[in-house]
Amino acid sequence: MMKTQLRNLNNSFKKHADQRGIGIIEVLVALVVVSFGVLGMASLQLTGMKHSTGGFNRSKALMFTEDVATRMRINSDGVEKAYYGSFDSTTFGGCGSIPAKMCQATPTDDKPAVCNSQELATHDLFIVACGDTDTAENARDGVMTALPSGQISITCDDASSGGCNKKSTHTITVRWQEGSGTSDDKTALLNKLVQVRLQP
C-alpha cells in the first residue's frame, strides 16, 4: 500500500512537472491580446483627432466666407465698382505690407481712417486674407495664417458677360490643405474648400 501511495505521489509530481511554464505562456498570450486592444484604441483616437481638426478648419473657412459677405454688403458701392470681384490671395501681394489706410480701429490706434469705397475694399480684403492687425508683422487670424496653406478668392460671376453690378452674384472660395485621415502616408495632403455664392 505504501508503494502504491508513493507511485501515485510520483505520478502527481510528474504531471505538475509537465505543466511547468504553462502559466507564463498564458500571461504572454494575455499581454499580446491587451497590446492589440491598446494599439487599436490609440489608432481610433488619432483618427478622431484628425477628423475633429478637419471640422474645426471647415468652421473657420465658413466664418471667413461669412466675414467677406458681410463686408461686401456694407460696401455695396465697392461691390458695384468691382473692387471685390477679382480678388485672389495667391496673387494680391501677400501680408508683408498693410494697406495705406486702416479703415477700422486697431490695438494701437482707436481712430480709424476715413476711407472711400476702394480703400475700404482694399482694407477688407487684407483683413480677411491676412488678419486683423496694425502692423504687417502682427498679421494673424486671416485665411492665410489661420488655415494650413489657406487661400481665398472672390470672383464676380458676371465679369465675363458685361461686368459686375449691384445685382451680380459673387463666388467666395476658401481653400486649405489637411492631412489625409485614411492614408498611412504622413505627407499625404487633401485639398479642401468651402464655396459660397451670394448676391451682396
PyMOL commands that set and color helices and strands:
alter all, ss='L'
color gray80, all
select helices_A, chain A and resi 2-18+22-74+76-80+117-130+136-138+143-146+159-161
alter helices_A, ss='H'
color red, helices_A
select strands_A, chain A and resi 86-88+151-156+170-179+189-198
alter strands_A, ss='S'
color yellow, strands_A
deselect
rebuild
show_as cartoon
